[in-house]
Amino acid sequence: MRRPTCLPVAVLLFLPVVLSAQTIQNATLRRAQQSFENLDYRQALSSAHASLRERLTGYERARAYELLGFTYSGMDSILKAVDAFKQVVLIEPERDLDPNRTSPKALSAFQVALTQILVIRQLRVDSVQFIGGEGNVPIRYTVTQPSRVVTRVSGGPLSSMRIDSTVANGQVNIRWPARLPSGDPVPPGNYNVVVEASVGQNTFSTSQSIRVSHGSVDTLPHLTSLPGYTYLPETEVPPKSWRPMGLALVYTGVALAGTSALSNGDLGSPSLREGTVIGLGIVAAGFVMTLKKPAPQPARGNILYNQLLREQIARRNTEIAQENTRRRQQVALSVVPLPRAGGGR
C-alpha cells in the first residue's frame, strides 16, 4: 500500500538517500531504497528492517537507519524517525543533512535526535605555524548535550596530557599552546587530540590525529640604512660670490688714489700710468676669482646628521644581534591535522 503524497515532498525526502545508493551492495537494502523511491513506504520499512538483520558494513547500516528516518518522517511517525536518526548519528557522528534537499519534517527529527544523544561532532584542529611559546593551536568541536568534556593530547613522548576540562554544550573553542608542563615545546611527532564527554553513565569520545614538526626560526638581517632616512653629503659647494670682484675694485681705487696723490695731480706722470695698469690687473684678477668655482667645504649640519644616523643604525644592529641570539634558541612549530580514520564511540 502506498501512502499518497505530493511529488516535491517525496523528492526532498528522497534526494539525500539516492546520492549514496551507488555504494550500497546489500540487495535487501537496495530493495528498501527502491521501494522508498517508489513511495511504497511500508515496503521500504519492511525491507530496511530486514536489511538490519543481515550482515552490513558500517556505511550500509547507517544508510539503512537513515532510510528509516526519512520514511518515518514521510509517514508522520516523528518519534520513530527520531530514534532512527539517533542510530545514524551514533554510527556516523559527523553526518549532516542538507537543509536544501531535506524535508522540514526529516530535518526537524534529525535535530531532535542530536539533542537526545551524547555525541561530539565536527572536531577540527587547524593547520598552524608559530614560534614555540608565542602561539596556539586552535581546536574546536560541538557537543550535543550539556556534559563534562575533557580534551587530552597523547602520543609521542606523552602518555596523556590534559589540555582542557569544562562543562559545555554546543560549540567549544580551545587554544592549545603545544607546550609540555615544563614549558618546552612538544617534541616533533604524531599525536592524537582526544575529546571525551560524559553525562552520568553515558560517555562518548572522538579523536583527531595531528603531526607536529620543528623548524628553525628565521633570523633578522642587519641594517645598512634606516627606512625613510638617507645619508647626506658631508661637503657642499658654496654659492658664487662677487666679493673678490668688489675687493679688487676697492683695492684698485685705493691704488689709483694713492698714485694720484704721490704724483701731485699730474695725470700724465709715469706713476699714474703704472697705477692704472696695476689697478686693471687687480680688477682682472678679481674677475677671474669671481668666475672660479668655489672649493667644497665641510657641511657641519650634514656631518652631525650622518653621525646620529650611524649611531641609530649601530644601536639597532646591536638589538638585532640580541634578537637573533634569542631566535636561534627558539623552535618554529608546524601543526598539521592528519586524515581521520573513522568516527567516535
C-alpha positions in Angstrom: 0.0 0.0 0.0 1.4 3.4 -1.0 0.9 6.5 1.1 -0.2 9.3 -1.2 1.9 12.3 -1.2 2.8 15.1 -3.5 5.9 14.6 -5.7 8.0 17.6 -4.5 7.9 16.4 -0.9 8.9 12.9 -2.0 11.8 14.3 -4.0 13.0 16.2 -1.0 12.9 13.1 1.2 14.5 11.0 -1.4 17.5 13.1 -2.6 19.8 12.7 0.5 19.5 8.9 0.2 19.7 8.4 -3.5 23.0 10.1 -3.6 24.5 7.3 -1.5 22.8 4.4 -3.3 25.7 3.9 -5.6 27.8 2.3 -2.9 25.1 0.1 -1.4 26.0 -3.6 -2.0 23.3 -5.3 0.1 20.4 -6.5 -2.0 17.8 -6.1 0.7 18.9 -2.6 1.4 18.8 -1.8 -2.3 15.2 -3.0 -2.4 14.3 -0.8 0.5 15.8 2.1 -1.3 13.9 1.3 -4.5 10.6 1.0 -2.5 11.2 4.4 -0.9 11.8 5.9 -4.3 8.5 4.4 -5.5 6.8 6.0 -2.4 6.0 2.5 -1.2 6.7 3.4 2.4 5.5 0.2 4.1 7.6 -2.0 1.8 10.6 0.4 2.4 10.2 0.0 6.1 9.9 -3.8 5.9 13.0 -4.1 3.7 15.1 -1.7 5.7 14.4 -3.5 9.0 15.1 -6.8 7.2 18.5 -5.5 6.0 19.5 -4.6 9.5 19.2 -8.3 10.5 21.7 -9.1 7.8 25.5 -8.5 7.5 26.1 -4.9 6.7 29.0 -2.6 6.5 29.0 0.4 8.9 28.2 2.6 6.0 25.3 0.5 4.9 24.0 0.2 8.4 24.0 4.0 8.7 22.2 4.3 5.4 19.5 1.7 6.5 18.7 3.8 9.6 18.8 7.0 7.6 16.3 5.4 5.2 14.1 4.5 8.1 14.3 8.1 9.4 13.2 9.6 6.1 10.5 7.0 5.7 9.0 7.5 9.2 9.2 11.3 8.6 7.2 10.9 5.4 4.6 8.8 7.3 4.5 11.4 10.2 5.9 9.0 12.7 8.2 11.6 14.1 9.2 9.7 17.3 10.3 6.7 15.3 12.1 8.9 12.8 14.0 10.5 15.8 15.0 7.0 17.0 16.3 6.1 13.6 18.3 9.2 13.2 19.8 8.6 16.6 21.3 5.4 15.3 22.6 7.2 12.2 24.5 9.8 14.3 25.9 7.1 16.7 27.3 5.3 13.7 28.4 8.4 11.8 28.8 11.3 14.3 29.7 13.7 11.5 26.6 13.0 9.5 24.6 16.1 8.5 21.5 16.6 6.4 21.4 19.2 3.6 18.7 21.7 4.5 18.2 22.5 0.9 17.5 18.8 0.0 15.7 17.6 3.1 12.0 18.0 4.0 11.3 20.1 7.1 9.9 17.1 8.9 13.0 15.0 8.4 15.3 17.9 9.2 13.4 18.6 12.5 13.5 14.9 13.5 17.3 14.8 12.9 17.9 17.9 15.0 15.8 16.5 17.8 17.8 13.3 17.6 21.0 15.2 18.1 19.8 16.7 21.3 18.8 13.4 22.8 22.1 11.6 22.4 25.6 12.5 23.6 27.8 12.9 20.6 30.9 15.1 19.9 30.8 16.3 16.3 33.0 18.4 14.0 36.2 18.0 15.9 38.7 20.2 14.0 42.3 21.0 14.5 43.5 23.8 12.3 46.8 23.8 10.5 49.0 26.5 12.0 52.7 27.6 12.3 54.1 29.7 15.1 57.1 30.1 17.4 57.1 27.9 20.4 55.7 29.8 23.4 54.2 32.6 21.2 51.2 31.0 19.6 48.4 28.4 20.0 46.8 25.5 18.1 43.1 26.2 17.5 40.9 23.2 18.4 37.1 23.3 18.1 34.2 20.8 18.4 30.5 20.6 19.0 28.9 18.6 21.9 25.2 17.8 21.5 24.3 17.7 25.2 25.5 19.6 28.4 28.3 17.4 29.7 31.7 17.3 31.3 34.2 17.4 28.4 37.9 16.6 28.8 40.4 17.3 26.0 43.7 15.4 26.0 46.7 15.0 23.8 48.5 11.7 23.6 51.3 10.2 21.6 55.0 10.8 21.0 56.6 11.1 24.5 53.3 12.0 26.0 51.2 9.2 27.6 48.3 11.6 28.1 48.3 15.3 28.8 45.1 17.1 29.7 44.8 20.4 28.0 41.2 21.4 28.8 38.3 20.3 31.1 35.0 22.1 31.0 31.2 21.7 31.2 30.0 22.5 27.7 27.1 22.4 25.3 27.2 23.4 21.7 30.4 24.6 20.1 33.6 24.8 22.1 36.8 26.5 21.1 40.2 25.7 22.7 43.7 27.2 22.3 46.5 24.7 23.0 50.0 26.3 23.3 51.6 22.9 22.3 53.9 23.0 25.3 55.0 20.5 27.9 54.3 21.0 31.6 58.0 22.2 31.8 57.2 25.0 29.3 59.2 23.5 26.5 57.6 22.9 23.1 56.2 19.4 22.5 58.7 17.3 20.6 58.1 16.6 16.9 56.0 13.5 16.1 52.4 12.3 15.6 49.8 13.0 18.4 46.2 12.3 19.0 43.8 15.1 20.2 41.2 13.1 22.2 37.9 14.7 23.3 35.8 12.8 25.9 32.3 13.8 27.0 30.4 12.2 29.9 26.9 12.6 31.4 26.2 10.1 34.1 26.8 6.6 32.7 26.8 7.9 29.1 30.2 8.6 27.5 31.4 9.5 24.1 34.9 10.2 22.7 36.4 11.1 19.4 39.9 11.9 18.2 41.9 13.7 15.6 45.5 12.8 14.7 48.0 15.6 14.1 51.6 15.9 13.2 53.9 18.3 14.9 57.1 19.4 13.1 60.0 21.5 14.3 61.9 24.1 12.3 64.4 26.9 12.8 63.3 30.5 13.4 64.3 32.9 10.7 66.9 35.5 11.9 66.7 39.2 11.1 69.2 40.7 8.7 71.5 43.5 9.9 70.7 47.0 8.7 72.8 49.2 6.5 70.3 52.0 6.5 67.0 53.0 8.2 63.8 53.1 6.2 63.0 56.6 5.2 66.4 58.0 6.1 69.5 58.5 3.8 72.9 59.8 4.4 73.5 63.4 3.4 76.7 64.7 1.6 79.3 65.9 4.1 80.7 68.6 1.8 78.9 71.3 -0.1 79.9 73.9 -2.7 79.1 77.4 -1.5 77.3 79.7 -4.0 79.4 82.0 -6.2 80.3 85.3 -4.5 81.1 88.8 -6.1 83.2 89.5 -3.1 86.6 89.0 -4.9 85.5 91.5 -7.6 84.3 94.0 -5.1 87.6 93.8 -3.2 89.5 94.2 -6.5 87.6 97.4 -7.3 88.2 98.7 -3.8 91.9 97.9 -4.0 92.2 99.4 -7.5 90.5 102.6 -6.3 92.8 102.9 -3.3 95.9 102.3 -5.5 94.8 104.9 -8.0 94.1 107.4 -5.3 97.5 106.8 -3.7 99.3 107.1 -7.0 97.4 110.3 -7.9 98.4 111.8 -4.5 102.0 111.0 -4.9 102.2 112.5 -8.4 100.7 115.8 -7.2 97.8 115.6 -9.6 99.9 115.1 -12.7 97.7 112.8 -14.7 100.3 112.2 -17.3 103.0 111.1 -15.0 104.5 107.6 -15.2 103.4 106.8 -11.7 99.8 107.3 -12.6 100.1 105.2 -15.6 101.7 102.4 -13.7 99.0 102.7 -11.0 96.4 102.4 -13.7 98.0 99.2 -15.1 98.2 97.7 -11.6 94.6 98.5 -10.9 93.4 96.9 -14.1 95.5 93.8 -13.2 93.8 93.7 -9.8 90.3 94.1 -11.4 91.1 91.3 -13.9 92.3 89.0 -11.1 89.2 89.8 -9.1 87.0 89.0 -12.1 88.8 85.7 -12.6 88.4 84.8 -8.9 84.7 85.6 -9.1 84.2 83.2 -12.1 86.2 80.4 -10.5 84.1 77.5 -9.0 84.3 77.7 -5.1 86.1 74.8 -3.4 83.9 72.3 -1.5 83.5 73.0 2.2 82.5 70.7 5.1 78.8 70.7 5.8 78.7 70.7 9.6 74.9 70.1 9.8 75.1 67.1 7.4 78.1 65.7 9.2 76.2 65.8 12.5 73.1 64.3 10.9 75.1 61.4 9.4 76.8 60.8 12.7 73.4 60.5 14.5 72.1 58.2 11.7 75.1 55.9 12.0 74.6 55.7 15.8 71.0 54.8 15.4 71.9 52.0 12.9 74.6 50.7 15.2 72.2 50.7 18.1 69.5 48.9 16.0 72.0 46.3 14.8 73.0 45.6 18.4 69.4 44.9 19.2 69.1 42.7 16.1 72.1 40.7 17.2 70.5 40.1 20.6 67.2 39.2 19.0 68.9 36.7 16.7 70.7 35.1 19.6 67.3 34.6 21.2 65.7 33.3 18.0 68.4 30.7 17.5 67.3 29.2 20.8 63.6 29.1 19.7 61.7 26.5 17.8 59.2 27.1 15.0 56.3 24.7 15.4 54.2 23.4 12.5 50.9 21.6 13.3 49.0 19.7 10.6 45.9 17.5 11.0 46.1 14.0 9.6 43.3 12.2 7.7 40.8 10.8 10.1 40.4 7.0 10.2 36.8 7.0 11.5 34.2 8.4 13.8 33.9 8.3 17.6 32.4 5.9 20.0 
